[in-house]
Amino acid sequence: MIGGYLAWLNPMGPFGWFVSGVLVFVVSSFGLAAAARTKLWRLDAKQRERLTSNSSPFDPMARIYENKRLFLTDLAPHQGRTS
């Protein structure tokens, strides 16, 4: 496969090698960008799930919280997204 590619690329000279390098760079950049975006989507979904899940029940009027898992969303008033 590489021999056939080089046979096509060599007659173009240095310009062919330059164009080939630019194409490889562009294709790999798109691949890395897609992988990074997929990871961000997964992290966002994981954070949303953690924030919207139920925490352990607690009494909001208690003065001391022991052995309770409290999230900030449990203590903050429910509001819609502003952005």
Secondary structure per residue as TSV (DSSP state, phi and psi in degrees):
chain	resnum	aa	ss	phi	psi
A	1	M	-	360.0	-44.8
A	2	I	H	-67.3	-36.8
A	3	G	H	-61.6	-40.3
A	4	G	H	-66.5	-36.7
A	5	Y	H	-68.1	-43.4
A	6	L	H	-66.9	-34.7
A	7	A	H	-64.8	-32.0
A	8	W	H	-79.7	-32.0
A	9	L	H	-83.3	-36.9
A	10	N	G	-59.5	-39.4
A	11	P	G	-63.9	-20.3
A	12	M	G	-80.5	-14.4
A	13	G	T	73.8	-153.0
A	14	P	H	-61.2	-32.4
A	15	F	H	-62.5	-38.9
A	16	G	H	-62.4	-42.8
A	17	W	H	-65.7	-38.8
A	18	F	H	-64.3	-47.1
A	19	V	H	-63.4	-40.1
A	20	S	H	-61.8	-43.2
A	21	G	H	-64.5	-40.2
A	22	V	H	-64.5	-43.0
A	23	L	H	-62.8	-42.4
A	24	V	H	-63.1	-41.2
A	25	F	H	-62.0	-45.5
A	26	V	H	-65.0	-45.9
A	27	V	H	-64.0	-43.3
A	28	S	H	-68.5	-33.5
A	29	S	H	-64.1	-44.4
A	30	F	H	-62.7	-39.8
A	31	G	H	-63.8	-45.1
A	32	L	H	-66.7	-37.6
A	33	A	H	-65.1	-40.6
A	34	A	H	-64.8	-41.3
A	35	A	H	-65.0	-41.0
A	36	A	H	-66.7	-40.6
A	37	R	H	-66.1	-39.0
A	38	T	H	-62.2	-41.3
A	39	K	H	-64.6	-40.1
A	40	L	H	-64.0	-39.9
A	41	W	H	-62.3	-41.7
A	42	R	H	-66.1	-42.7
A	43	L	H	-64.5	-39.6
A	44	D	H	-63.8	-43.2
A	45	A	H	-64.0	-39.2
A	46	K	H	-65.3	-42.6
A	47	Q	H	-66.4	-41.8
A	48	R	H	-61.4	-42.3
A	49	E	H	-63.4	-41.2
A	50	R	H	-67.7	-39.0
A	51	L	H	-75.6	-29.8
A	52	T	H	-92.6	-8.4
A	53	S	S	-74.1	161.5
A	54	N	-	-80.2	138.8
A	55	S	-	-93.4	-178.6
A	56	S	-	-69.1	144.1
A	57	P	-	-64.7	141.8
A	58	F	-	-147.5	161.3
A	59	D	-	-92.1	115.1
A	60	P	T	-67.7	-14.5
A	61	M	T	-93.5	-2.3
A	62	A	-	-67.4	149.0
A	63	R	S	-87.7	-29.0
A	64	I	-	-128.7	130.9
A	65	Y	-	-108.5	110.6
A	66	E	-	-118.3	136.5
A	67	N	S	57.0	36.7
A	68	K	-	-123.5	140.6
A	69	R	-	-97.5	113.1
A	70	L	-	-115.0	131.4
A	71	F	-	-103.6	156.4
A	72	L	H	-59.3	-33.8
A	73	T	H	-66.5	-23.5
A	74	D	H	-70.9	-32.1
A	75	L	H	-94.7	-22.8
A	76	A	S	-86.8	148.5
A	77	P	-	-67.3	147.7
A	78	H	-	-73.7	125.7
A	79	Q	-	-137.1	156.3
A	80	G	-	-78.9	165.6
A	81	R	-	-71.8	135.0
A	82	T	-	-89.9	-20.3
A	83	S	-	-97.4	360.0
